[in-house]
């Protein structure tokens, strides 16, 4: 969308709602709609950041008009519960993403005589070049370890011996977007937690995080989507809206908060971005009538293991309260790096084409996962490669056996964020959303809910999460053998290609 068009849309919504179905934010990006096929596994993270207005507003009657004859018509009876929402009735701009060349799988170029077709080299280079063009050219991880060190103990520290899973990377991006919409002490508290010197530094890093995690090559799917949902009777600062659209790849919508058809459009967008993996969780999501702005972000991750687990077998898993028989995924006698912490043993299972790993941390007998999280060595291990390199490790002949799990949790994070130093945005008298809102009425962050789910099986990983903010090592062959049997509560961390944590969780029961 051209800046002038977006300016008109967000600064004059009190008089009319502008409809612009499927308009691209950047001409050199390819539309995302073509990539909605079947997904073997995915990581989906939702941010819904809703800004509430005090006192309660009454939405004046407005007339919705199409911006062009080709735009879809508005629902004639929007209150009919059987009526399907019309997304173009609320869409002002649609983000599109960088195009990647499909991964060149060597086996696809294998000829009948057993040789590789010469065209393989060119195809592989084209894929590698397209990947390099997207990834950031500099180290984007500076300061992120400080952030992960701060948030992981808080987010995972009070599980009461239950399963828990969070996405610290998505929370980072969510908070970065929140910082864009705030000012003064409200913004400074967010910058301090994210360890960013200023908003410009944060914006550059957040954009690099987006590009570092983006992959859509037919083998690995890792797509971060963002959207900005506006209230059609409020006026917004066009420069902030344009920044969210440009630097965070955000689609922009506008509509009547709290009304059925706008809620349905939100849920449809979320289901589309997450491949319907979170359909049950999304079913109950709706805007509060007092919402004046919402930020909704998702991360969808799909990756098969580099090599599937060799076999499955039934064996016992000992929860904090009982013994259960469950399906274990097992790899036997393979050379692998094993980590030996003071109170845990850990190993990793890589995914295809070096796009990440899942590390499994088994506490020593008598130590709980929650107790591990109080130790610096554990938090450093979970936070990045630097911490893992400091943990004693060596190449061993490893047998790894992990329960096939599907864990989920839902956390209220208001108190957690306050413990981490973010307080002003929760106070109507101190919250400052002036970079976005043209209105002077008090706005504040009312609630923060983070839900997540991670599944693993013999072939790969599936995971999903949402956050709702309402304002709201060639060496000698190894001889040592290690059997890492995760038959009692353990920790896991799934990392991206740079070793940074996308999801971190505790499995207390399967």
Secondary structure, 3 states (H helix, E strand, C coil): CCHHHHHHHHHCCCCCECCCCCCECCCCCECCCCCCCCCCCCEEEEEEEEEEECCCCCCCCCCECCCCCCCCCCCCCCCCCCCCCCHHHCEEEECCECCCCCCCCHHHHECCCCCECCHHHHHHHHHHHHHHHHCCCCCCCCCHHHHHHHHHHHHHCCCCCCCEEECHHHHHHHHHHHHHCCCHHHHHHHHHHCCCCCHHHHHHHHHHHHHHHCEECCCCEEEEEEEEEEECCCCECHHHHHHHHHHCCEEEEEECCCCHHHHHHHHHHHHHHCCCCCHHHHCCCCCCCCEEEEEEEEEEEEEEECCCCCEEEEEEEECCCCEEEEEEEEEEEEEEEEEECCCEEEEEEEEHHHCCEEEEEEECCCCCHHHHCCCHHHHHHHHCHHHHHHCCEEEEEEEEEEECCEEEEEEECHHHHHHCCCCHHHCCCCCCCCCCECCCCCEECCEEEEEEEEEECCCEEEEEEEEEEECCCCCCCCCCEEEEEECECEEEEEECCCCCEEEEEEECCC
